[in-house]
Amino acid sequence: MAYASMTFWLLVIVLTAWGVHHLWSGMIKPRVVNSILLPGTLIAQLGRVLALLVTGGTVNNTTLIKDDETGEPSAEPDPKPKIPVVGPVLVGLLPLAACGALLAVTAGFWGRPIIEPVATASPAAVSPSLPTTLHGGFDTVRHAISLVEATLGAILDAEWRDWTTWAFLYLAICLTVRMAPLPGNLRGSLGAILLVGVVAALVGTVAGADPAAYDTAWSILRFAVGVLLLLLIVSLFVRGCVSVVRIVSTGK
């Protein structure tokens, strides 16, 4: 069950990050959005390039910001990794894993004052168990809302006079939003997460490993979900307010 839960929350992260990026690009010029997210873009592209080099794929025309209005990162549209099955999985998964790994490293140095209160306040959110009943499903939603509240509270209570707080939150936003699939790789990323979840469950069953024991990994996963859900809610609220003002002012 723990592996299924981890796979589910990774899918939530990818889809929520994609939604946040899409909303931001609809309110602000996409080039500005992608320029702000440059540190996360750099890590994601490095993960993708590493996956291509390991699997013998083609690495051509890789840029962090395209010279057009979108400013999207770009890469070889058909890298053709030479290792079947494993190659496409790595290409889809490694950018996400690279962003997650750097988030964990950054959290270890600068983010403990923020991450630890979130984990303490919402221990039931993003847990190793998935709901199997209707009541459990609604409980998961309630826990997710509590997680957003705990995340916002931890951010507001942070030591804002310390530059590490600003640096960590900026990098956390860049890295979590850039966990969205790179352009043209949405299906590949989702498929890679599902496949890796199945493989991890099989290996864990044989080896007897229990992912529920990995407290640090679950704390980072919980924090990433909290940040992205908070960004999604704020983005939807701002988008709604802008739309209402536009309708009232124009009468359309």
Sine and cosine of phi, psi and omega as CSV:
sin_phi,cos_phi,sin_psi,cos_psi,sin_omega,cos_omega
0.00,0.00,-0.57,0.82,-0.04,-1.00
-0.90,0.44,-0.62,0.78,0.01,-1.00
-0.93,0.36,-0.61,0.79,0.06,-1.00
-0.90,0.43,-0.64,0.77,0.02,-1.00
-0.90,0.43,-0.69,0.73,0.02,-1.00
-0.88,0.47,-0.68,0.73,0.03,-1.00
-0.89,0.46,-0.69,0.73,0.01,-1.00
-0.86,0.50,-0.73,0.69,-0.05,-1.00
-0.95,0.32,-0.48,0.88,0.12,-0.99
-0.91,0.41,-0.64,0.77,0.08,-1.00
-0.90,0.44,-0.64,0.77,0.05,-1.00
-0.87,0.49,-0.68,0.73,0.01,-1.00
-0.88,0.48,-0.75,0.66,-0.05,-1.00
-0.88,0.47,-0.74,0.67,-0.04,-1.00
-0.94,0.35,-0.63,0.78,0.02,-1.00
-0.92,0.39,-0.67,0.74,0.04,-1.00
-0.88,0.48,-0.66,0.75,0.04,-1.00
-0.89,0.45,-0.66,0.75,0.02,-1.00
-0.91,0.41,-0.67,0.74,0.03,-1.00
-0.89,0.46,-0.72,0.70,0.01,-1.00
-0.88,0.47,-0.64,0.77,0.01,-1.00
-0.91,0.42,-0.67,0.74,0.02,-1.00
-0.90,0.43,-0.71,0.71,0.01,-1.00
-0.88,0.47,-0.66,0.75,-0.01,-1.00
-0.92,0.38,-0.37,0.93,0.05,-1.00
-0.99,0.12,-0.34,0.94,0.00,-1.00
-0.98,-0.19,-0.49,0.87,-0.02,-1.00
-0.83,-0.57,0.38,-0.92,0.04,-1.00
-0.84,0.54,0.78,-0.63,-0.04,-1.00
-0.81,0.59,-0.56,0.83,0.00,-1.00
-0.90,0.44,-0.61,0.79,0.02,-1.00
-0.92,0.39,-0.70,0.72,0.01,-1.00
-0.86,0.51,-0.75,0.66,-0.05,-1.00
-0.94,0.34,-0.44,0.90,0.09,-1.00
-0.94,0.33,-0.63,0.78,0.03,-1.00
-0.90,0.43,-0.60,0.80,-0.04,-1.00
-1.00,0.06,0.29,0.96,-0.13,-0.99
-0.83,0.56,-0.69,0.72,0.02,-1.00
-0.86,0.52,-0.67,0.74,0.04,-1.00
-0.92,0.39,-0.61,0.79,0.03,-1.00
-0.89,0.46,-0.66,0.75,0.00,-1.00
-0.86,0.50,-0.72,0.69,-0.02,-1.00
-0.92,0.40,-0.67,0.74,0.00,-1.00
-0.89,0.45,-0.68,0.73,0.00,-1.00
-0.92,0.38,-0.61,0.79,0.05,-1.00
-0.89,0.45,-0.64,0.77,0.06,-1.00
-0.88,0.47,-0.66,0.75,-0.01,-1.00
-0.92,0.39,-0.69,0.72,0.01,-1.00
-0.89,0.45,-0.67,0.75,0.03,-1.00
-0.88,0.47,-0.67,0.74,0.02,-1.00
-0.89,0.46,-0.64,0.77,0.01,-1.00
-0.92,0.38,-0.64,0.76,0.01,-1.00
-0.91,0.41,-0.64,0.76,-0.02,-1.00
-0.92,0.39,-0.60,0.80,-0.08,-1.00
-0.99,-0.11,0.08,1.00,0.05,-1.00
0.97,0.24,0.40,0.92,0.01,-1.00
-0.99,0.17,0.04,-1.00,-0.02,-1.00
-1.00,0.00,0.77,-0.64,0.04,-1.00
-0.88,-0.47,1.00,-0.07,0.01,-1.00
-0.69,-0.73,0.48,-0.88,0.14,-0.99
0.82,0.57,0.60,0.80,0.02,-1.00
-1.00,0.04,0.85,-0.52,0.00,-1.00
-0.71,-0.70,0.48,-0.88,0.03,-1.00
-0.98,0.18,-0.63,0.77,0.00,-1.00
-0.68,-0.73,0.90,-0.44,0.02,-1.00
-0.92,0.38,0.48,-0.88,-0.02,-1.00
-1.00,0.07,0.89,0.45,0.08,-1.00
-0.53,-0.85,-0.18,-0.98,-0.08,-1.00
-0.94,0.35,-0.48,0.88,-0.05,-1.00
-0.97,0.24,-0.59,0.81,-0.05,-1.00
0.89,0.45,0.38,0.93,-0.02,-1.00
-0.95,0.31,0.48,-0.88,0.17,-0.99
-0.92,0.38,0.52,-0.85,-0.02,-1.00
-0.72,-0.70,0.37,-0.93,0.01,-1.00
-0.41,-0.91,0.04,-1.00,0.04,-1.00
-0.84,0.54,0.85,-0.53,-0.07,-1.00
-0.91,0.41,-0.45,0.89,0.00,-1.00
-0.71,-0.71,0.99,0.15,-0.11,-0.99
-0.93,0.37,-0.38,0.93,0.06,-1.00
0.80,0.60,0.90,0.44,0.08,-1.00
-0.87,0.49,0.63,-0.78,-0.12,-0.99
-0.99,0.14,-0.26,0.97,0.02,-1.00
-1.00,-0.06,0.91,-0.42,-0.04,-1.00
-0.91,0.41,0.52,-0.86,0.05,-1.00
0.91,0.42,-0.88,0.48,-0.04,-1.00
-0.90,0.43,-0.62,0.78,-0.02,-1.00
-0.85,0.52,-0.85,0.53,0.02,-1.00
-0.86,0.51,-0.55,0.83,0.02,-1.00
-0.90,0.44,-0.71,0.70,0.01,-1.00
-0.90,0.43,-0.65,0.76,0.00,-1.00
-0.89,0.45,-0.60,0.80,0.01,-1.00
-0.98,0.18,-0.49,0.87,-0.15,-0.99
-0.99,-0.12,-0.55,0.83,-0.15,-0.99
-0.90,0.44,-0.60,0.80,0.09,-1.00
-0.86,0.51,-0.67,0.75,0.06,-1.00
-0.90,0.44,-0.70,0.72,-0.01,-1.00
-0.91,0.42,-0.60,0.80,0.00,-1.00
-0.91,0.42,-0.69,0.73,0.04,-1.00
-0.90,0.43,-0.67,0.74,0.02,-1.00
-0.90,0.43,-0.64,0.77,-0.01,-1.00
-0.91,0.41,-0.68,0.73,0.02,-1.00
-0.93,0.38,-0.57,0.82,0.07,-1.00
-0.88,0.47,-0.65,0.76,0.02,-1.00
-0.91,0.41,-0.66,0.75,0.02,-1.00
-0.91,0.42,-0.72,0.70,0.01,-1.00
-0.89,0.46,-0.64,0.77,0.02,-1.00
-0.90,0.44,-0.59,0.81,0.01,-1.00
-0.90,0.43,-0.54,0.84,-0.01,-1.00
-1.00,0.05,-0.71,0.70,-0.18,-0.98
-0.86,-0.51,-0.29,0.96,-0.23,-0.97
-0.98,-0.20,0.02,1.00,-0.05,-1.00
-0.85,0.52,-0.67,0.75,0.00,-1.00
-0.88,0.48,-0.33,0.94,0.01,-1.00
-0.98,-0.18,-0.68,0.73,-0.09,-1.00
-0.95,0.31,-0.66,0.75,-0.05,-1.00
-0.88,0.47,-0.68,0.73,0.07,-1.00
-0.89,0.46,-0.56,0.83,0.03,-1.00
-0.90,0.43,-0.71,0.70,0.00,-1.00
-0.91,0.42,-0.59,0.80,-0.02,-1.00
-0.95,0.30,-0.64,0.76,-0.07,-1.00
-0.97,0.26,-0.48,0.88,-0.06,-1.00
-0.77,-0.64,0.89,0.46,-0.03,-1.00
-0.93,0.37,-0.40,0.92,-0.03,-1.00
-1.00,0.09,-0.24,0.97,-0.01,-1.00
-0.99,0.16,0.61,-0.79,0.00,-1.00
0.77,0.64,0.86,0.51,-0.03,-1.00
-0.99,-0.13,0.24,-0.97,0.00,-1.00
-0.94,0.34,0.01,1.00,0.01,-1.00
-0.90,-0.43,0.62,-0.78,0.05,-1.00
-0.98,-0.22,0.54,-0.84,0.02,-1.00
-0.93,0.36,0.58,-0.81,0.02,-1.00
-0.88,-0.48,0.04,1.00,0.02,-1.00
-0.76,-0.65,0.24,-0.97,0.03,-1.00
-0.88,0.47,-0.69,0.72,0.02,-1.00
-0.88,0.48,-0.64,0.77,0.03,-1.00
-0.91,0.42,-0.58,0.81,0.04,-1.00
-0.90,0.44,-0.69,0.72,0.04,-1.00
-0.92,0.39,-0.55,0.83,0.08,-1.00
-0.88,0.47,-0.63,0.78,0.02,-1.00
-0.88,0.47,-0.67,0.75,0.04,-1.00
-0.90,0.44,-0.69,0.72,0.02,-1.00
-0.89,0.46,-0.66,0.76,0.03,-1.00
-0.91,0.42,-0.59,0.81,0.02,-1.00
-0.91,0.42,-0.65,0.76,0.05,-1.00
-0.91,0.42,-0.66,0.75,0.06,-1.00
-0.89,0.46,-0.57,0.82,0.03,-1.00
-0.90,0.43,-0.67,0.74,0.05,-1.00
-0.88,0.47,-0.69,0.73,0.02,-1.00
-0.88,0.47,-0.69,0.72,0.01,-1.00
-0.91,0.42,-0.62,0.78,0.02,-1.00
-0.90,0.43,-0.72,0.69,0.02,-1.00
-0.89,0.45,-0.67,0.74,0.02,-1.00
-0.88,0.47,-0.68,0.73,0.01,-1.00
-0.90,0.43,-0.60,0.80,0.02,-1.00
-0.93,0.37,-0.69,0.73,-0.01,-1.00
-0.92,0.39,-0.52,0.85,-0.02,-1.00
-1.00,0.05,0.01,1.00,-0.04,-1.00
-0.93,0.37,0.32,-0.95,0.03,-1.00
-0.99,0.15,1.00,-0.07,-0.10,-0.99
-0.97,0.26,-0.22,0.98,0.05,-1.00
-0.99,0.15,-0.14,0.99,0.02,-1.00
-0.99,-0.11,0.81,-0.59,-0.06,-1.00
-0.90,0.44,-0.43,0.90,-0.02,-1.00
-0.91,0.41,-0.47,0.88,0.05,-1.00
-0.90,0.44,-0.73,0.68,0.02,-1.00
-0.89,0.46,-0.70,0.71,-0.03,-1.00
-0.89,0.45,-0.69,0.72,-0.03,-1.00
-0.91,0.42,-0.72,0.70,-0.03,-1.00
-0.91,0.42,-0.63,0.77,0.04,-1.00
-0.89,0.46,-0.74,0.68,0.01,-1.00
-0.91,0.41,-0.58,0.81,0.02,-1.00
-0.89,0.46,-0.68,0.74,0.03,-1.00
-0.91,0.42,-0.72,0.69,-0.01,-1.00
-0.87,0.50,-0.71,0.71,-0.09,-1.00
-0.96,0.29,-0.63,0.78,-0.02,-1.00
-0.95,0.31,-0.68,0.73,0.01,-1.00
-0.92,0.40,-0.55,0.83,0.02,-1.00
-0.98,0.19,0.05,1.00,0.19,-0.98
-0.96,0.26,-0.13,0.99,0.16,-0.99
-0.89,0.45,0.55,-0.83,-0.01,-1.00
-0.86,0.52,0.58,-0.82,0.09,-1.00
-0.91,0.41,0.39,-0.92,-0.07,-1.00
-0.77,0.64,0.78,-0.63,0.04,-1.00
0.99,0.16,0.15,0.99,-0.09,-1.00
-0.81,-0.58,0.39,0.92,-0.05,-1.00
-0.90,0.44,-0.79,0.62,-0.03,-1.00
-0.90,0.44,-0.61,0.79,0.01,-1.00
-0.89,0.45,-0.66,0.75,-0.01,-1.00
-0.92,0.38,-0.70,0.71,0.01,-1.00
-0.90,0.44,-0.69,0.72,0.03,-1.00
-0.90,0.44,-0.61,0.79,0.01,-1.00
-0.90,0.43,-0.66,0.75,0.01,-1.00
-0.90,0.44,-0.70,0.71,0.01,-1.00
-0.89,0.46,-0.70,0.72,-0.03,-1.00
-0.92,0.39,-0.68,0.74,0.01,-1.00
-0.91,0.42,-0.60,0.80,0.05,-1.00
-0.88,0.48,-0.67,0.74,0.02,-1.00
-0.91,0.42,-0.72,0.70,-0.01,-1.00
-0.90,0.44,-0.68,0.73,0.00,-1.00
-0.89,0.46,-0.62,0.79,0.03,-1.00
-0.90,0.43,-0.67,0.74,0.02,-1.00
-0.91,0.42,-0.72,0.70,-0.01,-1.00
-0.91,0.41,-0.67,0.74,0.00,-1.00
-0.90,0.43,-0.58,0.81,0.03,-1.00
-0.92,0.40,-0.67,0.74,0.00,-1.00
-0.93,0.36,-0.69,0.73,-0.07,-1.00
-0.99,0.14,-0.28,0.96,-0.01,-1.00
0.98,0.19,0.32,0.95,0.00,-1.00
-0.98,0.20,0.53,-0.85,0.01,-1.00
-0.86,-0.51,0.96,-0.26,-0.02,-1.00
-0.90,0.43,-0.30,0.96,0.03,-1.00
-0.91,0.40,-0.33,0.94,-0.02,-1.00
-0.99,0.14,-0.19,0.98,-0.05,-1.00
-1.00,0.08,0.98,0.20,-0.12,-0.99
-0.89,0.46,-0.66,0.75,-0.04,-1.00
-0.90,0.44,-0.70,0.72,0.00,-1.00
-0.89,0.46,-0.66,0.75,0.01,-1.00
-0.92,0.38,-0.55,0.84,0.05,-1.00
-0.90,0.43,-0.69,0.73,0.02,-1.00
-0.91,0.41,-0.68,0.73,0.03,-1.00
-0.87,0.49,-0.69,0.72,0.01,-1.00
-0.89,0.46,-0.68,0.73,0.00,-1.00
-0.91,0.41,-0.67,0.74,0.00,-1.00
-0.89,0.47,-0.68,0.74,0.04,-1.00
-0.90,0.44,-0.68,0.74,0.01,-1.00
-0.88,0.47,-0.70,0.72,0.00,-1.00
-0.90,0.44,-0.71,0.70,-0.06,-1.00
-0.93,0.36,-0.64,0.77,0.05,-1.00
-0.91,0.42,-0.62,0.79,0.06,-1.00
-0.89,0.45,-0.71,0.70,0.03,-1.00
-0.89,0.45,-0.62,0.79,0.00,-1.00
-0.91,0.42,-0.71,0.71,-0.01,-1.00
-0.90,0.44,-0.72,0.70,0.00,-1.00
-0.90,0.44,-0.67,0.75,-0.01,-1.00
-0.90,0.43,-0.68,0.74,0.03,-1.00
-0.91,0.42,-0.63,0.78,0.02,-1.00
-0.90,0.44,-0.73,0.69,0.01,-1.00
-0.90,0.43,-0.69,0.73,0.01,-1.00
-0.88,0.48,-0.67,0.75,0.03,-1.00
-0.90,0.43,-0.68,0.73,0.01,-1.00
-0.89,0.45,-0.69,0.73,0.02,-1.00
-0.88,0.47,-0.67,0.74,0.00,-1.00
-0.91,0.42,-0.66,0.75,0.02,-1.00
-0.90,0.45,-0.70,0.71,0.02,-1.00
-0.88,0.47,-0.65,0.76,0.00,-1.00
-0.91,0.41,-0.67,0.74,0.01,-1.00
-0.91,0.42,-0.69,0.72,-0.02,-1.00
-0.91,0.41,-0.65,0.76,-0.06,-1.00
-0.96,0.27,-0.53,0.85,-0.03,-1.00
-0.98,-0.17,-0.32,0.95,-0.03,-1.00
0.97,0.25,0.30,0.95,0.00,-1.00
-0.83,-0.55,0.00,0.00,0.00,0.00
